[in-house]
Amino acid sequence: MGGEQTDCRNSGGIDYERVGNIVFPTPFSKLKLINSDIEKLKHNIIINNIAVWGGMMPECFPGVDRGCDFMRDETVIEQNAIVTAEATASIAIQKKSIHGIYGSKVLVSGFGKCGKAIARVFFCYGSPCHGDGKEKTGKA
C-alpha cells in the first residue's frame, strides 16, 4: 500500500474500480471543483460503491453513508475537541516552563466544543477560565 496521491480535479487517470475510499479536505470546497467535475466524481463514487470521508461535504453527497462527514459526526467532533484541548494545554505547559500554568488566568475566545473542552482542561490545572466575559467554573 503506497501513499499515492492523485488530484481528483484531474481525474482522467484514476481507476475508480480499484478505489475503496476517497478522503477529501475539510472543508470540501477547498477542492475548487467545477460542477462538471463534481458530477463525474459523484458518478464514479456511486457506480464503484466508494466510501467518502471529509468535512463539510455538500448535502446528499454520495458515499458519505459508507464513510463520514467529520463535521456532522458528533463523536468525531467531541473527540477532536478533547484532543485539541489536550494539545493546547501541552503546548502551554511547554511554553510556560518557568512559571507553569497552574493558577494562570485563561481567556478562552469562542465557546464552541473546542473552547469548552479547553476551558475544562485548564480548569483542571487550577487555572480560572474566562470566556465571553463570564467566568467559567469548569462545567463549560
Residue frames relative to the residue before (quaternion, step in Angstrom):
aa qw qx qy qz dx dy dz
M 1.0000 0.0000 0.0000 0.0000 0.00 0.00 0.00
G 0.1295 -0.8013 0.5824 0.0446 3.55 -0.25 1.22
G 0.4908 -0.6548 0.4910 0.2988 3.53 -1.26 0.27
E 0.0623 0.8352 -0.5427 0.0645 3.55 0.86 0.95
Q 0.1254 -0.7689 0.6218 0.0801 3.53 -1.03 0.80
T 0.0167 -0.7817 0.6231 -0.0179 3.50 -0.95 0.95
D 0.3717 -0.7156 0.5466 0.2257 3.54 -0.91 0.87
C 0.3302 -0.7817 0.4919 0.1947 3.58 -0.45 1.18
R 0.5168 0.6116 -0.4387 0.4080 3.60 1.23 -0.06
N 0.7294 0.2556 -0.1763 0.6096 3.57 1.27 -0.38
S 0.0768 0.8892 -0.4439 0.0796 3.51 0.80 1.14
G 0.3507 0.7743 -0.4748 0.2280 3.60 1.19 0.13
G 0.7497 0.4077 -0.2222 0.4716 3.62 1.03 -0.69
I 0.5268 0.6392 -0.4200 0.3707 3.62 1.21 0.04
D 0.2658 -0.7268 0.6135 0.1571 3.55 -0.99 0.95
Y 0.2237 -0.8339 0.4914 0.1140 3.57 0.14 1.30
E 0.5620 0.6039 -0.3926 0.4067 3.61 1.17 -0.43
R 0.7133 0.4225 -0.2475 0.5014 3.60 1.20 -0.47
V 0.5851 0.5722 -0.3640 0.4447 3.59 1.31 0.03
G 0.1772 -0.7972 0.5704 0.0882 3.57 -0.82 1.01
N 0.7917 0.1199 -0.0282 0.5983 3.56 1.18 -0.65
I 0.0961 -0.7430 0.6563 0.0893 3.52 -1.21 0.62
V 0.1462 -0.7743 0.6120 0.0685 3.58 -0.85 1.02
F 0.1722 -0.7974 0.5758 0.0538 3.54 -0.65 1.19
P 0.5632 -0.5849 0.4440 0.3790 3.60 -1.20 0.38
T 0.3288 -0.6923 0.5937 0.2452 3.54 -1.32 0.26
P 0.5150 -0.3123 -0.7807 0.1669 1.57 -1.25 2.12
F 0.6788 -0.5019 0.3639 0.3936 3.54 -1.26 0.52
S 0.6179 0.5922 -0.3373 0.3921 3.59 1.03 -0.78
K 0.4993 0.6539 -0.4297 0.3721 3.63 1.22 -0.25
L 0.5756 0.6060 -0.3761 0.3999 3.59 1.17 -0.48
K 0.1731 -0.8212 0.5196 0.1603 3.58 1.17 -0.61
L 0.2153 0.7852 -0.5410 0.2109 3.55 0.89 1.04
I 0.3842 -0.6720 0.5716 0.2720 3.54 -1.18 0.59
N 0.7105 -0.4996 0.2890 0.4025 3.58 -1.18 0.56
S 0.6606 0.5059 -0.3336 0.4432 3.61 0.89 -0.81
D 0.6397 0.5092 -0.3275 0.4735 3.61 1.07 -0.70
I 0.6319 0.5250 -0.3322 0.4634 3.58 1.02 -0.79
E 0.6620 0.5082 -0.3133 0.4531 3.58 0.92 -0.85
K 0.6367 0.5067 -0.3262 0.4811 3.63 1.00 -0.77
L 0.6467 0.5218 -0.3086 0.4629 3.56 0.98 -0.88
K 0.6470 0.5159 -0.3119 0.4669 3.60 0.91 -0.92
H 0.6389 0.5374 -0.3188 0.4488 3.56 0.95 -0.93
N 0.6945 0.4694 -0.2788 0.4687 3.60 0.84 -0.93
I 0.6126 0.5383 -0.3461 0.4639 3.60 1.06 -0.68
I 0.6827 0.4915 -0.2860 0.4588 3.58 0.91 -0.93
I 0.7436 0.4284 -0.2636 0.4404 3.62 0.63 -1.03
N 0.7410 0.3792 -0.2250 0.5065 3.61 1.16 -0.48
N 0.4128 -0.7537 0.4400 0.2607 3.58 1.32 0.28
I 0.2417 0.8023 -0.5002 0.2185 3.58 0.97 0.94
A 0.3681 -0.6979 0.5705 0.2279 3.58 -1.05 0.82
V 0.2065 -0.7893 0.5735 0.0744 3.56 -0.97 0.93
W 0.0798 -0.7799 0.6207 -0.0077 3.55 -0.97 1.01
G 0.3837 0.7111 -0.5299 0.2576 3.57 -0.95 0.79
G 0.4095 -0.7044 0.5182 0.2599 3.52 -1.26 -0.20
M 0.8311 0.1240 -0.1436 0.5227 3.50 -1.12 0.83
M 0.1411 0.8088 -0.5469 0.1637 3.52 0.88 1.04
P 0.5843 -0.5544 0.4360 0.4015 3.59 -1.15 0.48
E 0.6208 -0.5532 0.4002 0.3852 3.59 -1.10 0.68
C 0.8608 0.1080 -0.1090 0.4854 3.55 -1.13 0.78
F 0.2825 0.7591 -0.5398 0.2293 3.61 1.05 0.63
P 0.4716 -0.6981 0.4461 0.3021 3.61 -0.77 0.94
G 0.7650 0.3964 -0.2852 0.4198 3.54 -1.22 0.60
V 0.5408 0.6247 -0.4111 0.3851 3.59 1.20 -0.41
D 0.6038 0.5692 -0.3577 0.4283 3.61 1.10 -0.63
R 0.6943 0.4203 -0.2652 0.5205 3.62 1.19 -0.47
G 0.7268 0.3342 -0.2048 0.5640 3.57 1.27 -0.34
C 0.4847 -0.6486 0.4900 0.3228 3.55 -0.78 -1.02
D 0.2320 -0.6841 0.6664 0.1848 3.52 -1.20 0.69
F 0.3912 -0.7785 0.4435 0.2102 3.55 -0.20 1.33
M 0.7073 0.4703 -0.2656 0.4561 3.58 1.02 -0.76
R 0.7009 0.4048 -0.2766 0.5180 3.60 1.26 0.04
D 0.6076 0.5408 -0.3485 0.4657 3.59 1.29 -0.04
E 0.3948 -0.7668 0.4554 0.2208 3.59 -0.34 1.27
T 0.6295 0.5308 -0.3465 0.4494 3.62 1.00 -0.70
V 0.6614 0.4924 -0.3011 0.4789 3.58 0.92 -0.90
I 0.6465 0.5248 -0.3187 0.4530 3.58 0.94 -0.89
E 0.6817 0.4843 -0.2891 0.4660 3.60 0.87 -0.95
Q 0.6677 0.4931 -0.3049 0.4671 3.61 0.90 -0.87
N 0.6258 0.5293 -0.3317 0.4671 3.58 1.04 -0.76
A 0.6416 0.5238 -0.3247 0.4566 3.59 0.97 -0.83
I 0.6564 0.5119 -0.3107 0.4588 3.60 0.96 -0.86
V 0.6706 0.4872 -0.2989 0.4729 3.59 0.87 -0.93
T 0.6317 0.5279 -0.3260 0.4647 3.59 1.01 -0.79
A 0.6621 0.5040 -0.3040 0.4638 3.59 0.94 -0.88
E 0.6667 0.4978 -0.3066 0.4622 3.58 0.90 -0.87
A 0.6555 0.4997 -0.3103 0.4737 3.58 0.97 -0.82
T 0.6248 0.5376 -0.3376 0.4545 3.59 1.01 -0.78
A 0.6649 0.4897 -0.2975 0.4792 3.59 0.92 -0.91
S 0.6393 0.5373 -0.3255 0.4435 3.58 0.94 -0.85
I 0.6725 0.4796 -0.2926 0.4817 3.57 0.90 -0.90
A 0.6361 0.5263 -0.3319 0.4563 3.60 0.98 -0.81
I 0.6378 0.5193 -0.3258 0.4662 3.58 0.99 -0.80
Q 0.6559 0.5118 -0.3088 0.4610 3.58 0.93 -0.88
K 0.7167 0.4630 -0.2530 0.4561 3.58 0.90 -0.91
K 0.7237 0.3906 -0.2278 0.5214 3.60 1.12 -0.57
S 0.0952 0.8726 -0.4764 0.0514 3.58 1.08 0.75
I 0.6841 0.4742 -0.3080 0.4608 3.65 1.02 -0.60
H 0.8129 0.2897 -0.1338 0.4873 3.59 0.72 -1.05
G 0.3754 -0.7290 0.4943 0.2887 3.62 1.14 -0.42
I 0.4747 -0.6725 0.4803 0.3029 3.57 -1.27 0.07
Y 0.4533 0.6846 -0.4635 0.3331 3.61 1.23 -0.20
G 0.8345 0.1746 -0.1512 0.5003 3.54 -0.78 1.04
S 0.4899 0.6471 -0.4460 0.3771 3.60 1.22 -0.13
K 0.4064 -0.6815 0.5416 0.2776 3.55 -1.01 0.74
V 0.1252 -0.8001 0.5860 0.0279 3.56 -0.91 0.97
L 0.1531 -0.7504 0.6374 0.0848 3.55 -0.90 0.98
V 0.1453 -0.7797 0.6060 0.0607 3.56 -0.66 1.12
S 0.1977 -0.7865 0.5790 0.0839 3.55 -0.54 1.21
G 0.7556 0.2097 -0.2080 0.5847 3.55 -0.37 1.23
F 0.0383 -0.8250 0.5638 -0.0019 3.57 -0.75 0.94
G 0.2198 0.7416 -0.5833 0.2477 3.53 0.78 1.12
K 0.8002 -0.2684 0.1959 0.4992 3.57 -1.19 -0.43
C 0.6741 0.4767 -0.3048 0.4747 3.63 0.89 -0.84
G 0.6572 0.5196 -0.3147 0.4461 3.59 0.88 -0.90
K 0.6586 0.5018 -0.3091 0.4679 3.58 0.95 -0.85
A 0.6583 0.4986 -0.3116 0.4700 3.60 0.96 -0.84
I 0.6293 0.5231 -0.3313 0.4696 3.61 1.00 -0.80
A 0.6495 0.5091 -0.3209 0.4647 3.62 0.92 -0.86
R 0.6433 0.5210 -0.3306 0.4532 3.61 0.94 -0.81
V 0.6684 0.5007 -0.3080 0.4557 3.59 0.90 -0.91
F 0.6860 0.4688 -0.2940 0.4725 3.60 0.83 -0.92
F 0.6044 0.5491 -0.3534 0.4563 3.59 1.05 -0.70
C 0.6408 0.5227 -0.3148 0.4659 3.60 1.03 -0.79
Y 0.6678 0.4625 -0.2885 0.5069 3.59 1.20 -0.48
G 0.5814 -0.6185 0.3660 0.3815 3.59 1.24 0.24
S 0.5205 0.6263 -0.4183 0.4024 3.56 1.20 0.44
P 0.3664 -0.7152 0.5399 0.2504 3.60 -0.66 1.02
C 0.1847 -0.8096 0.5529 0.0693 3.56 -0.76 1.05
H 0.1126 -0.7654 0.6326 0.0375 3.50 -1.08 0.86
G 0.0936 0.7778 -0.6182 0.0634 3.51 -1.09 0.75
D 0.8342 0.0860 -0.1018 0.5351 3.55 -0.98 0.81
G 0.6962 -0.5096 0.2682 0.4287 3.59 1.07 0.74
K 0.6959 0.4188 -0.2786 0.5125 3.63 1.26 -0.01
E 0.4723 -0.6623 0.4982 0.3001 3.56 -1.00 0.81
K 0.2573 -0.7576 0.5822 0.1445 3.56 -0.96 0.90
T 0.3479 -0.7762 0.4966 0.1730 3.56 -0.98 0.82
G 0.6611 -0.4799 0.3218 0.4786 3.58 1.19 0.23
K 0.6174 0.5297 -0.3457 0.4677 3.57 1.28 -0.11
A 0.3080 0.7976 -0.4699 0.2195 3.55 1.34 0.17
